Amino acid sequence: MLHSSGPDSSGRGREGRDFGGIVECPPVRVVRPGSADEVADAVRAAAAQGAEVVPRGLGHSTYGQSLTRGVSLDLRGLTGVDVGERQAVAGAGATWREVLAATLPLGLTPPVLTDHLDLTIGGTISAGGVGGESHLHGTQADNVGALDVVVDGEPVTCSPAVRPALFDAVRGGLGRHGVITAATLRLVPAPERVLCCTIPCLDAADVLRVQRETAAEYISAQAKPSEDGWRYEAKAVLYGDGGAPPAGTSETEELPYAAFCDRMRPDVEELIALGEWARPHPWGMVFLPMPRAAAVIEATLAAMTAGDLGRSGVILIKALRVGRVPMLAAPADPVLFGVLRTASPGCASVPEMLAANRALLDLTRAAGGTRYAVDSVPG
Ligand SMILES: Cc1cc2nc3c(=O)[nH]c(=O)nc-3n(C[C@H](O)[C@H](O)[C@H](O)COP(=O)(O)OP(=O)(O)OC[C@H]3O[C@@H](n4cnc5c(N)ncnc54)[C@H](O)[C@@H]3O)c2cc1C
């Protein structure tokens, strides 16, 4: 059944805002389809009225990418996950948490998961979807076998073999080339337990060296403000029972795989309780070419204080591999550098943080890199 509601006149409701909390944009109408045919009906009806249609998962993009003054297509009703031998077919509105809940009892998992599980399949495939496993498996968009998509008001299927140009346009396409209604996701055996290893690093170049040289299923790194400047710390996670902690490990923690996948939940609960989750999030996110990455990261952090990041901001550094997702336009041998800012009270203002994101993007482009398009950069 197709649900529709009237204008979001306040502009402050869920539909008019996103996680970034910077752009406010009330839609003229919200449509909540329950099937691919209802998505097609909604797209045709909006086209007949000359209205823009923008698909929306859970609105975790940070600068209005899922917002519109036209028709907001809320895809959360397209749920359901069918698990087969080595693949699952998931509704575009299902979350990675819902996919895992269906696959883990069968000993299977998607090879790449986002750090936060409450993001939708359609939303992350439309962004790209980077995870700690992306150095081995590419992005989430690289691990899709086929997509059901509504294009020009018609439901069609695409894959690397069938309508390959559409398949390439939709993955990483931010909803501009079609509405994903379902995705066939690759699955791999899930480990029962994992060993999380913390490796202190000297600087950004050392982080990238550790990430390149460490044989681990999951790698990531953060830079954290300290009294002596930025402190760098890599994470390497070994799946299953195999392997000793990598050289340089200072701390280890063994966890069930399910708990590891859901590791952000306590932090999210704390940030919600502190009010930080609801504050504006001007996130800068870029893909840097490996040979220039350390220099851009060091230069950016040298010009930054803790107040420029916000109380709950995070600096993320991840070397990865992008298989074949042309819309991402990532450089060869890319490194994701995320300056995930929160405009906390007493810290830099939203305009200051946006200007800093702009400067980071300029530096990135000069170095041959590009943006991750769910970021917050004006203009
Ligand atoms: C706490 C948090 C953690 C995050 N972690 C990661 C991470 O680990 N890795 C990563 O890569 N990103 C991450 N992101 C960034 C990114 O914003 C999301 O990957 C992306 O926006 C998905 O969120 P969503 O499902 O809410 O999609 P939305 O933000 O609602 O949509 C994202 C874009 O896709 C379009 N879209 C949505 N659904 C569809 C559809 N079915 N068909 C076509 N287009 C569609 C929208 O119009 C929009 O342009 C994170 C964001 C947050 C807030």
Ligand as a Chemical Component Dictionary entry (heavy atoms), coordinates in Angstrom:
data_LIG
# 
_chem_comp.id                   LIG 
_chem_comp.type                 NON-POLYMER 
_chem_comp.pdbx_formal_charge   0 
_chem_comp.three_letter_code    LIG 
# 
loop_
_chem_comp_atom.comp_id 
_chem_comp_atom.atom_id 
_chem_comp_atom.alt_atom_id 
_chem_comp_atom.type_symbol 
_chem_comp_atom.charge 
_chem_comp_atom.model_Cartn_x 
_chem_comp_atom.model_Cartn_y 
_chem_comp_atom.model_Cartn_z 
_chem_comp_atom.pdbx_ordinal 
LIG C1  C1  C 0 26.790 7.581  11.845 1  
LIG C2  C2  C 0 27.147 7.438  10.397 2  
LIG C3  C3  C 0 28.005 6.449  10.011 3  
LIG C4  C4  C 0 28.340 6.286  8.663  4  
LIG N1  N1  N 0 29.191 5.289  8.336  5  
LIG C5  C5  C 0 29.556 5.126  7.049  6  
LIG C6  C6  C 0 30.466 4.094  6.684  7  
LIG O1  O1  O 0 30.971 3.338  7.525  8  
LIG N2  N2  N 0 30.767 3.973  5.368  9  
LIG C7  C7  C 0 30.235 4.782  4.415  10 
LIG O2  O2  O 0 30.529 4.609  3.246  11 
LIG N3  N3  N 0 29.383 5.767  4.745  12 
LIG C8  C8  C 0 29.040 5.970  6.033  13 
LIG N4  N4  N 0 28.191 6.987  6.364  14 
LIG C9  C9  C 0 27.909 8.020  5.339  15 
LIG C10 C10 C 0 26.763 8.045  4.406  16 
LIG O3  O3  O 0 26.066 9.227  4.676  17 
LIG C11 C11 C 0 25.869 6.883  4.268  18 
LIG O4  O4  O 0 26.604 5.801  3.741  19 
LIG C12 C12 C 0 24.682 7.067  3.285  20 
LIG O5  O5  O 0 24.162 8.369  3.317  21 
LIG C13 C13 C 0 23.671 6.028  3.657  22 
LIG O6  O6  O 0 22.759 6.465  4.617  23 
LIG P1  P1  P 0 21.207 6.313  4.378  24 
LIG O7  O7  O 0 20.896 4.881  4.145  25 
LIG O8  O8  O 0 20.556 7.025  5.478  26 
LIG O9  O9  O 0 21.011 7.040  2.960  27 
LIG P2  P2  P 0 20.493 8.520  2.655  28 
LIG O10 O10 O 0 21.403 9.468  3.343  29 
LIG O11 O11 O 0 19.050 8.605  2.909  30 
LIG O12 O12 O 0 20.752 8.586  1.075  31 
LIG C14 C14 C 0 22.059 8.706  0.563  32 
LIG C15 C15 C 0 21.964 9.108  -0.919 33 
LIG O13 O13 O 0 21.440 8.014  -1.657 34 
LIG C16 C16 C 0 20.192 8.329  -2.263 35 
LIG N5  N5  N 0 19.337 7.163  -2.043 36 
LIG C17 C17 C 0 18.877 6.675  -0.879 37 
LIG N6  N6  N 0 18.195 5.541  -1.082 38 
LIG C18 C18 C 0 18.222 5.308  -2.413 39 
LIG C19 C19 C 0 17.680 4.292  -3.256 40 
LIG N7  N7  N 0 16.995 3.282  -2.760 41 
LIG N8  N8  N 0 17.895 4.381  -4.594 42 
LIG C20 C20 C 0 18.615 5.397  -5.129 43 
LIG N9  N9  N 0 19.137 6.381  -4.377 44 
LIG C21 C21 C 0 18.951 6.338  -3.037 45 
LIG C22 C22 C 0 19.704 9.601  -1.579 46 
LIG O14 O14 O 0 18.933 10.403 -2.446 47 
LIG C23 C23 C 0 21.023 10.266 -1.203 48 
LIG O15 O15 O 0 21.547 10.964 -2.315 49 
LIG C24 C24 C 0 27.823 7.165  7.687  50 
LIG C25 C25 C 0 26.942 8.175  8.078  51 
LIG C26 C26 C 0 26.610 8.308  9.417  52 
LIG C27 C27 C 0 25.709 9.416  9.813  53 
# 
loop_
_chem_comp_bond.comp_id 
_chem_comp_bond.atom_id_1 
_chem_comp_bond.atom_id_2 
_chem_comp_bond.value_order 
_chem_comp_bond.pdbx_ordinal 
LIG C1  C2  SING 1  
LIG C2  C3  SING 2  
LIG C2  C26 DOUB 3  
LIG C3  C4  DOUB 4  
LIG C4  N1  SING 5  
LIG C4  C24 SING 6  
LIG N1  C5  DOUB 7  
LIG C5  C6  SING 8  
LIG C5  C8  SING 9  
LIG C6  O1  DOUB 10 
LIG C6  N2  SING 11 
LIG N2  C7  SING 12 
LIG C7  O2  DOUB 13 
LIG C7  N3  SING 14 
LIG N3  C8  DOUB 15 
LIG C8  N4  SING 16 
LIG N4  C9  SING 17 
LIG N4  C24 SING 18 
LIG C9  C10 SING 19 
LIG C10 O3  SING 20 
LIG C10 C11 SING 21 
LIG C11 O4  SING 22 
LIG C11 C12 SING 23 
LIG C12 O5  SING 24 
LIG C12 C13 SING 25 
LIG C13 O6  SING 26 
LIG O6  P1  SING 27 
LIG P1  O7  DOUB 28 
LIG P1  O8  SING 29 
LIG P1  O9  SING 30 
LIG O9  P2  SING 31 
LIG P2  O10 DOUB 32 
LIG P2  O11 SING 33 
LIG P2  O12 SING 34 
LIG O12 C14 SING 35 
LIG C14 C15 SING 36 
LIG C15 O13 SING 37 
LIG C15 C23 SING 38 
LIG O13 C16 SING 39 
LIG C16 N5  SING 40 
LIG C16 C22 SING 41 
LIG N5  C17 SING 42 
LIG N5  C21 SING 43 
LIG C17 N6  DOUB 44 
LIG N6  C18 SING 45 
LIG C18 C19 SING 46 
LIG C18 C21 DOUB 47 
LIG C19 N7  SING 48 
LIG C19 N8  DOUB 49 
LIG N8  C20 SING 50 
LIG C20 N9  DOUB 51 
LIG N9  C21 SING 52 
LIG C22 O14 SING 53 
LIG C22 C23 SING 54 
LIG C23 O15 SING 55 
LIG C24 C25 DOUB 56 
LIG C25 C26 SING 57 
LIG C26 C27 SING 58 
# 
